[in-house]
Amino acid sequence: MRSVYALNETYTVSVLYKGDVMKKIVLVPFAIIILFSAFPAAAEDKPWTPGGPDYLYVKPLKKPQHHGVFDEGMKCLDCHRYDGVDAYTSATMALKKTVKGRAPREMIEQAILAALRGKGDYREIYVMATSFENKPLATVIEFVLDPKTMNLYAMSEKQTEKLFHIASNPQVSLAYVKQREDYDYFSGALGVQVVGRAEQLKGTDPGFDEAAAIYIATLPLPKPNPMVPQPPDVEALIGVVRASKIITKIVPERIAILNREFKEKGYHAMQLWEPKGK
């Protein structure tokens, strides 16, 4: 496919004829254009943008058999391109670029909330990926999702490795996969990926008490009983947390959800959510 972008050059191609006689045929630029016009998605009107090893790119001469649906007129490089380390990959870019197969925003958001609702308190176990000086770290961590803002909150002891990572590089990624013994991961997969920016809240920072209240509300605190007639004092708990914990707040930049139920409704199984205005 890369040869398409150098149509000002002349190519020499070897062709095998009967009798195993090799003859050379020179294809002029005009002939190359005709040749590649027979393949959908081969002729692009954008220059190839290098960046990263060649083998990572998808450069089909025709649409692969299992390629997802996309809008008429879209070209390969609309999705399969490289814009830097934080670039959208082909899958997520296709979801952002195409209208065909995209579920309504409200449906996507509700599906994410349903997947991450836990026992109704939006508390779930995730794997969080961080990076410090090119050294990645994957941490199993509990986050609480605020369904009103889609922000996530976690509470950690001070002086843990992941906190040092975040202090150096606030870009993080979360992964959640539905874990169930009877789950069929090939036909009924359910997973959520979150890419966002992490913010560390100390006890003296604005927003700490609000974040702590959201998190503490999901803790399995003892219920009032004859021995403990008064409910736990949330303010007192926040005071304890303020003195010894760090709250990590993640503001999502995008959330991708894989849910086969979308496909049953005529949409892509993978859907992309982004904050309004992005």
C-alpha positions in Angstrom: 0.0 0.0 0.0 2.9 2.4 0.6 3.8 2.3 -3.0 0.6 4.1 -3.8 1.9 7.3 -2.2 4.9 7.5 -4.6 3.1 7.8 -7.9 5.7 10.2 -9.3 8.2 7.3 -9.5 8.5 4.6 -12.2 8.4 1.0 -11.0 9.9 -2.1 -12.7 7.9 -5.2 -12.1 8.9 -8.8 -13.0 6.2 -10.9 -14.7 6.3 -14.6 -15.2 5.3 -15.8 -18.7 4.8 -19.3 -20.2 8.0 -21.3 -20.5 9.3 -19.7 -17.3 10.7 -16.8 -19.2 11.0 -13.6 -17.1 10.5 -10.4 -18.8 10.6 -6.9 -17.4 7.7 -4.6 -17.8 7.9 -1.0 -16.8 4.7 0.4 -15.3 4.3 4.1 -15.7 2.6 6.1 -13.0 -0.7 6.1 -14.9 -0.7 2.3 -15.1 -0.1 2.1 -11.3 -3.1 4.3 -10.6 -5.4 2.0 -12.8 -4.0 -1.1 -11.1 -4.6 0.0 -7.6 -8.0 1.6 -8.3 -9.3 -2.0 -8.6 -8.8 -2.5 -4.8 -11.0 -0.7 -2.3 -9.3 1.4 0.3 -5.9 1.1 -1.6 -5.6 4.6 -3.2 -5.4 7.2 -0.5 -5.2 11.0 -0.8 -3.0 11.5 2.2 0.7 10.9 2.6 1.9 8.1 4.7 2.9 9.3 8.1 5.7 7.2 9.5 6.2 6.6 13.2 6.7 3.3 14.9 7.8 0.0 13.3 6.2 -0.9 10.0 4.8 -4.2 11.2 2.4 -2.5 13.6 0.4 -0.9 10.8 -2.7 -2.3 9.0 -2.2 -1.7 5.3 -4.8 -3.9 3.5 -5.3 -3.7 -0.3 -8.9 -4.7 0.3 -11.2 -4.8 3.3 -10.4 -7.8 5.5 -13.2 -10.4 5.8 -14.1 -9.5 9.4 -13.6 -5.8 9.2 -16.3 -3.8 11.1 -18.8 -1.6 9.3 -17.8 2.0 8.5 -19.3 5.0 6.7 -19.1 5.3 2.9 -16.2 7.3 1.8 -13.9 6.5 4.7 -10.3 5.6 3.9 -7.8 3.3 5.6 -5.7 6.2 6.9 -8.8 7.8 8.6 -8.3 5.1 11.3 -5.0 3.3 10.7 -2.5 6.1 11.4 0.0 7.0 14.0 -0.1 10.4 15.8 2.1 9.7 18.8 2.2 7.6 21.9 -1.3 8.6 23.0 -2.9 8.2 19.5 -6.1 6.4 19.0 -5.6 2.9 17.6 -7.5 1.6 14.7 -10.3 0.2 16.7 -11.1 3.2 18.8 -10.5 5.7 16.0 -12.9 3.7 13.8 -15.5 4.1 16.6 -14.9 7.8 16.8 -14.8 8.5 13.0 -17.7 6.4 11.8 -21.4 6.9 12.4 -22.6 3.6 11.1 -22.8 1.0 13.9 -22.4 3.6 16.6 -24.9 3.4 19.5 -26.5 6.5 20.9 -24.4 8.2 23.6 -27.0 7.7 26.3 -27.2 3.9 25.6 -23.4 3.7 25.7 -23.2 5.5 29.1 -26.0 3.4 30.6 -24.2 0.2 29.4 -21.0 1.4 31.1 -22.8 2.2 34.3 -24.5 -1.2 34.3 -21.2 -3.0 33.7 -19.5 -1.1 36.6 -22.3 -0.9 39.1 -20.9 -3.7 41.3 -23.5 -4.5 44.0 -25.3 -1.3 43.2 -22.7 1.0 44.7 -20.4 1.3 41.6 -17.5 -0.2 43.5 -15.4 -2.7 41.4 -12.0 -4.2 41.1 -9.9 -2.9 38.2 -6.4 -3.3 36.9 -4.7 0.1 36.7 -1.7 0.6 34.4 0.9 3.3 35.2 4.3 4.1 33.9 7.4 5.7 35.4 10.6 6.3 33.4 9.4 3.8 30.8 8.7 1.1 33.4 5.1 0.0 33.4 3.2 -1.2 36.5 -0.1 -3.0 36.6 -2.0 -2.7 39.9 -5.1 -4.5 41.1 -7.2 -1.7 42.8 -10.7 -0.9 43.9 -12.3 2.1 42.3 -15.7 3.7 43.0 -17.4 5.2 39.9 -19.5 8.4 40.4 -22.4 7.8 38.0 -23.1 11.6 37.8 -19.7 12.6 36.5 -18.2 9.3 35.4 -15.1 10.1 37.5 -13.5 7.3 39.5 -12.0 7.4 43.0 -9.6 5.1 44.8 -8.1 5.3 48.3 -4.5 4.3 48.9 -1.9 4.2 51.7 0.8 6.8 51.3 4.2 5.8 49.9 3.0 3.1 47.5 4.6 2.5 44.1 1.6 3.4 42.0 1.3 6.8 43.7 4.9 7.6 42.8 4.2 6.6 39.2 1.1 8.9 39.1 3.0 11.8 40.6 5.5 11.5 37.8 3.1 10.6 35.0 -0.7 11.2 35.6 -1.8 9.4 32.4 -3.3 6.1 33.4 -5.4 3.3 32.0 -7.9 1.0 33.7 -9.2 -2.3 32.6 -12.3 -4.2 33.9 -13.4 -7.6 32.8 -16.6 -9.3 34.0 -15.5 -12.4 36.0 -18.0 -15.2 36.1 -17.5 -18.9 36.1 -20.3 -19.5 33.5 -19.2 -16.6 31.3 -18.4 -17.3 27.6 -15.7 -14.9 26.7 -15.9 -15.7 23.0 -19.6 -15.0 22.5 -20.5 -13.0 25.6 -17.5 -10.9 26.4 -18.0 -7.9 28.7 -15.1 -5.5 29.3 -14.4 -1.9 29.9 -11.2 0.1 29.2 -10.7 3.6 30.7 -8.1 6.0 29.6 -7.7 9.2 31.6 -5.8 11.5 33.8 -5.2 10.8 37.5 -5.2 13.5 40.1 -3.9 12.9 43.7 -5.9 14.5 46.4 -4.3 15.1 49.8 -6.3 15.8 52.9 -5.8 19.6 52.5 -6.7 19.7 48.8 -10.0 21.2 47.5 -12.4 18.4 46.6 -10.8 15.9 49.1 -13.8 15.7 51.4 -16.3 15.3 48.5 -14.2 12.5 47.0 -13.8 10.8 50.4 -17.6 11.0 51.0 -18.2 9.3 47.6 -15.7 6.5 48.5 -16.7 6.0 52.1 -20.4 5.7 51.2 -19.5 2.4 49.5 -17.6 0.9 52.4 -19.1 -2.1 54.2 -19.6 -0.2 57.4 -21.4 -1.8 60.4 -25.1 -1.1 60.5 -26.8 0.3 63.6 -27.8 -2.4 66.0 -28.6 -2.7 69.7 -24.9 -2.8 70.5 -24.1 0.1 68.2 -27.2 2.2 68.1 -25.6 5.1 66.2 -24.6 4.9 62.6 -20.9 5.5 61.8 -19.9 9.2 61.8 -18.9 9.9 58.2 -17.2 13.2 59.2 -15.0 11.3 61.7 -14.1 8.7 59.1 -13.2 11.5 56.6 -10.9 12.9 59.3 -9.2 9.6 59.7 -8.8 9.2 55.9 -7.5 12.8 55.6 -4.6 12.0 58.0 -3.4 8.8 56.5 -4.7 8.3 52.9 -4.3 9.6 49.4 -7.3 9.6 47.1 -6.7 9.1 43.4 -9.3 10.7 41.2 -9.4 9.7 37.6 -11.1 11.9 35.0 -11.8 9.7 31.9 -10.7 11.0 28.5 -12.4 8.1 26.8 -14.1 4.8 27.9 -14.4 1.8 25.5 -16.9 -0.9 26.3 -17.1 -4.3 24.7 -20.6 -5.8 25.1 -22.1 -8.3 22.7 -25.6 -7.0 23.6 -24.8 -4.0 21.4 -24.4 -6.3 18.4 -27.7 -7.9 19.0 -29.2 -4.4 18.6 -27.5 -3.8 15.3 -24.5 -1.8 16.6 -20.8 -2.5 17.0 -20.0 -4.8 19.9 -17.3 -2.2 20.9 -18.5 1.3 21.7 -16.7 4.5 22.7 -17.7 7.1 25.2 -16.1 10.5 25.6 -16.9 13.5 27.7 -19.3 16.0 26.0 -17.5 18.5 23.9 -14.6 16.3 23.1 
